[in-house]
């Protein structure tokens, strides 16, 4: 789902000036999207790695990119380039209820422990 994150009275991030230069918000958005994608790719690679050493390396890289993504998001949010709104309390309560139902059904222990107990 694509969203330009432009709130009321804000310009979409894809804006460039007359000389084709990207705005600060556009550059930060590009960084954020790139870091999101990199983090997901490293995580996917970690799941498919055939050795513990390689898996740990990909895990570390995924966490590193995710932390960088969080830093960029925080910078954008503080600068007003990424506006967020609080979720309605009823939506939060509904989600919490649904998650609790799933956890009650599958348990919260480690998967290995659950499989061993079968």
N, C-alpha and C positions, 0 to 999 in steps of 0.2 A: 504494500500500500504506500504509494508515494504521497508525500506531504511537503509543501514548501515551508511549513511552520511560520508563515507570515500571519500575524494576528491583525486585528483591526487597526488600520492606519499604518501598518508596517509594509515594507517592500519585500517581495519574495527574494530568496537568497540568490537566485540565478541572475540577478541584475548585474550588469557591467556598465561602466561609464562609457562616454562617447568614444574613448580611445581603446575600448575593448578590455580594459583592466577590470579584474574582479574586485568586488567590494570586500571589506574585511569579513563581513558576515558570510559571503560566498566562499571565501578561502577557508574559513573555519568550518563551514558546512561540508566542504569537500574533504577536509582533514577528518572530520567526524565520520563521514560515510566510509572513507578509506580504512580508518582504524576499526570500525565495526566489521567491515568485510574481512580484513586481515585477521582479526580475532576469531571470527567464525571459521575461516579457512584453517588456521592453526589448530583449532579445537577439533575440526573434522579430521585433519591429518593425524592428530593424537589418537583418535578412535581407531584409525586404520593402521597405525604403526605396528610393525612386527617385532619390535624389541623394546624392552623397558627403557633403555637409554634414550632412544629416539622419541618414545612416548613422553618421557619426562621433559625432553627438550621442547617438544611441541606444546606441552602443557604450560611450561614456563613462558614461552613466546605468546601463547594465547592470553595468559594473565597479564603479561607486560602490555600487550596491545589494548587489552580491556582497561587497564589502569590509565593508559594514555588517553583512551577514548573518554573516560570519566573526567579527566582533567580538561580536555577540550570542551566537553559538555558544560562543565562548571564555569569555564571562562565565558562561553557563549551565553549561558543563563544569566550570569552576573552582569554582562554587558547589554542584556536585553535583546540579544539576537535569537534566543531560543526561549520563547515564552511558554510557561506551563501553567496549568490551572489545577487546583485541587480536585480530586475525584469526588463525586457526590457520596456522602456517607452511606447511602443505601447500596450503591454499587460496590463499595468496599466490603460491606457486610455480606452481600450476596456472594461475592468472590470468595471471601473467607469461609462461608458456609460450604460452598462447592468444593474447595480445596480440602477442608476438614473431612468431608464425605469420602473423597478419593483416598486420603491418607488412612482413614478408618478401614477402608476396603483393602488397600494394599499393604498397610503397615508402614512404620517409619524406620524399621531396622535396615541393616545393610542387606542388599540383595543376596549375598553369599549366605548369610545367616538364614534367610527365609528359604532358600533352596535346600540347605542342609536339613532344615527341620521338616521338610515334606516327607 
